[in-house]
């Protein structure tokens, strides 16, 4: 009788689960709307005073998107001033909606990702996760892995969709 061999576990394929490296801290919005006079105008002196009274600790170790949900013209410096208060307490922040925040988080995580263990190896980027990974992160991961990996696949090691494979170049000396 032939022995059953698990080819998946003995293969050189590296499985990359983005869920394992993606930050799961809470994402919140800081809205400038409550700081506007009649939801129309930002008065600098009142705004500066109000920001000093904000409990910035509620943003500790969270990811923050800074927006203004009112249909008002808010000067750029106002968003920047909020950034100065958030900088020491948050995991990170952007001036923008939560989808922009997710792009920034993805970029930060993937830019700091150590690629050496993937060099010249077949890599499967797992597709199923219980945590919502933004589509941007998958595309960005391809852009950093393709130059180093031998091949890229999507799915599970037992059932993958091929994405990329390096072409072997043979040099004949003659």
N, C-alpha and C positions, 0 to 999 in steps of 0.2 A: 504494500500500500504506500502511496506517495504521501510525503509529509506536506501539510498545508503551510505555505510560506506567505507571510504578510509582506508583500512587495512595497507597500506604501511606507511602512515603518523602517524598512531597510534601504530605502532610496536616498539619494543625496539631496532630494528636494527639501527646501526650507519653506515652511509655512509661516506667513506673516499675517497676524491678526491685528488689524488697526485698532480694534477695541481695546487691546491690551496696552497700547501706548497712548491712546487718546485721553486727554484730561476729562474728568467727569465732574469737576467742581461746578457749582451752580452758576448759571448765566442770568444776569439781571440787566435791567435798563435804568439808566439815570436820565430822566426827562427834564428838560429845562422849562417846560410849559408852566409849572407852578411858580416859577421865579419871574414870570413876565407880568407886567402891569396890564390888567384887562386882557390877558392872553395875546397882546399885540406888541408891546414895547418892552425892551430890556433897559431898565434904568441902572446904570453902572454902580452907583453908590449903594442902592438897595440890594442889588445882586451880590455885590461883594460882602455886604453885611449878612445876608441870608446864607451864603455859602459857609461863612464862619460858624454858623449855628447848626449846620447839618451834622448829624451823627455819622461820621465817615466809617466808623467801625462796622456798620451793617454791610459794608462792601468788602470787608476783610476776607481774603482768600477766595474771592469770587471773580468771575470774568464779567466785564461791564461794557455795555454798548451805550454811548452817550448820544441822545437824540433830542430833538425838539418836536413834539407831536402837534404843536400849534402851527397854524398857518401864519407864521410871522417871520420877519427877517431878523435873524440873530447874528450879531457880528462874530466872526471867526474867533476872536480873542476870548469870547465867553466860553466856547467849547474848550479852548486851550486852558483857561483858568480852572475849569472843572478837572481837567487832566492833572493839574498840579496837586489837587487834593486827593485824587484817586491813586496816583503813582505809588505812594508808600504803603498802601493797604491792599490793593487788588493783586490777583494773579496776572492780570493784563486788562487792557481796555482799548477800545477804538471809538472814534467819532463815527457813529453809524449804527444801523439796525443790527439785530442779532445775527442775521445771515452774514453780514460783513464781519462781525465778531468771530463767527465760526471759520471763516476763511483765514483770518489772522491767526487763530489758534492752530489751525491745520498747518499753516506756513511755519509757525514757530516750532511746532513739534517735529515736523518733517525736516526742516532745515537743520535741526540739531540731532538728527537721527544718525547713528553710527552705521555706515554702509559696509564696512570691511567684512563682516561675517557673510555677506551676500555676494562677495566678489567671485565671479566665474562659477556661480552656482545657479541651478534652476530654482526659481522662487514662485510660490503660489501666494497670491494676495487673497486672503479669505474674504468671502462675500457675505456670509451670514453673521450677523451680530445682533445682540439684544440691545445695544446702545446705538443711537442714530449717528452714524458717521457721515459727514457731508460728502457729496459727490466730488467736490473740489479736492478733498483729501486723497481719494483714489487716483484721480488724474495727476495730482502733484507727486504721489508716490511713484507712479510710472516714470515721471520725468527725472527722478533722482536714482531710481533703480536701473533703468534701461542702460545707462552707460557702464554699469558695473556687473550686472547679473548676466549669466549665460542665457537664461530664458526667463520670461515672465508668463504667468498663467493666472487666471482668476477662478475662484471657486473653492473647492476642497481638494486635497491631494488625491482622493480616489476618483474625482470627477471634475476635470478642469476645462476651461476654455483657453486655448493658447492665445497669447497676445503678441509675443515677440520672441524671436530666437536669433542669436548672433550667428552670422554666417561665417563658417570657417574658411579662411583663405589659405590656400596651399601655394607655396612658393617652390617652383622647380628650379634647381640649379643644373645647368646642363652645358 
